[in-house]
């Protein structure tokens, strides 16, 4: 489990940021945990400082 303040990277979008919270998404199989991440570096645009939320399984810890 990632902790608040950990830096993570999204496997789909390539965005890098800091975990600021948790959430959930309702899927056909039930609830899935999501991470709420404040993006510090975006792979897709020049914006930073926006919130990205995605399934927990889509994130990898950044060293």
Secondary structure, 3 states (H helix, E strand, C coil): CCCCCCEEEECCCCCEEEEEEEEEEEECCEEEEEEEEEEEECCCCCCCCCEEEEEHHHEEECC
